[in-house]
């Protein structure tokens, strides 16, 4: 497939599992003429040097990317670091500009864009827990710098489409991913689903409500470093006896369901319209599942 691929996340939409599956499938990718650089190597060579203002190492030349007919670039940190995803200006407000910087440096011309979406009731708590692992503690409502009523993926999608007007876009929902990972990778790359060797590791248990409550209470009397947060989360993992972190009341849950239904209806209309270049990944009927070996966060 001659067209480059720019997979932009977002965070907490199964990206780690998918990236590790691509790592395990490099032989199939190379045989198909698809160049792939693993996440940490890509971040060291390009994401950090190009997008981190205080980074003192120059980005690697584009020529050092694997020389193939199609280059597959996949890093959710291109859009923003996890702590910068939710801002007073909305979700990933600089994401399109950052994506253009990477695309220009690597010479990606009208790459096919791939973007994962997730319902906000699960996405925002999960993003918050991820942020606590690497940044100073702050309460959830302080982290939530954009009102729930204004949440929508449509502005980010519109900015990306305006920044890459000649690029087709594939959207998938994280809720549709379990059991359909190979089909999604096939939809992105053009390979057959059975060409992929999926990641077999298990995810660590996510943050429980009890862990967040304990972390928040401890922060009132002592500094909570990322290391202390991770230790408390490990001591109080989510499980059958500890529900996951859920900061929403009934009204907010209903609000997010309405937002998701509204946005999905808009995207379906756009995808059905001729010539838009927008495509929605749809799971195989009856295959979606939540494998017990893969614990979801938060």
CORNORWO-V517388 format. One record per pair of residues at least 12 apart in sequence whose ideal C-beta (glycine too) atoms are under 6 Angstrom apart, sorted by sequence separation. I is the first residue (numbers start at 0). GAP is how many residues later the second one is. D is the distance in whole Angstrom. If there is no record, write none. Layout:
I&GAP&D  I&GAP&D
This chain:
79&12&5  127&12&5  171&12&6  45&13&5  78&13&5  21&14&6  181&14&5  214&14&6  22&15&5  44&15&4  127&15&5  78&16&4  180&17&6  214&17&5  213&18&6  18&20&5  77&20&6  77&21&6  210&21&6  210&22&5  77&24&5  210&25&4  206&26&5  209&26&5  46&28&5  207&28&5  46&30&5  207&30&4  34&31&3  119&31&5  204&32&4  205&32&5  209&32&5  34&33&3  41&33&6  204&33&5  211&33&5  33&34&6  207&34&4  208&34&5  32&35&5  32&36&4  33&36&5  34&36&5  35&36&5  116&36&5  208&36&5  32&37&6  33&38&5  205&38&6  206&38&5  61&44&5  61&45&5  50&47&5  81&48&5  82&48&5  81&49&5  49&51&5  49&52&6  82&52&5  244&53&4  112&54&5  243&54&5  18&55&6  49&55&6  89&56&6  109&56&4  110&56&6  111&56&5  112&56&4  113&56&5  114&56&5  115&56&5  116&56&5  117&56&4  87&57&5  109&57&5  86&58&6  115&58&6  85&59&6  85&60&5  14&61&5  95&63&4  99&63&5  91&64&5  95&64&5  10&65&5  89&65&6  90&65&6  3&66&6  9&66&6  1&67&5  3&67&5  4&67&5  5&67&5  6&67&4  8&67&3  95&67&4  0&69&5  7&70&6  8&70&6  7&71&5  10&71&5  113&74&6  128&78&4  136&82&5  136&87&4  204&90&5  7&91&6  201&91&5  202&91&5  205&91&3  206&91&4  133&92&5  202&92&5  205&92&4  132&93&5  186&94&6  131&97&5  132&97&6  183&97&6  5&102&6  12&103&3  179&103&4  3&104&5  147&104&6  5&105&4  12&105&5  4&106&6  9&106&6  3&107&4  4&107&5  5&107&5  6&107&4  7&107&5  139&107&5  147&107&6  175&107&4  179&107&6  150&108&6  178&108&5  2&109&5  153&109&6  167&109&4  168&109&5  169&109&5  170&109&5  171&109&4  178&109&5  152&110&6  178&110&4  11&111&6  151&111&6  177&111&5  175&112&6  177&112&5  177&113&6  11&114&4  11&115&6  10&116&6  124&120&5  124&122&6  120&127&6  120&132&6  120&135&4  119&136&5  118&141&5  33&155&6  31&159&6  13&160&5  12&161&4  13&163&5  27&167&4  128&169&4  24&171&5  125&171&5  24&172&5  125&172&5  23&173&4  124&173&5  20&175&6  20&177&5  20&178&5  19&179&4  16&182&5  0&189&5
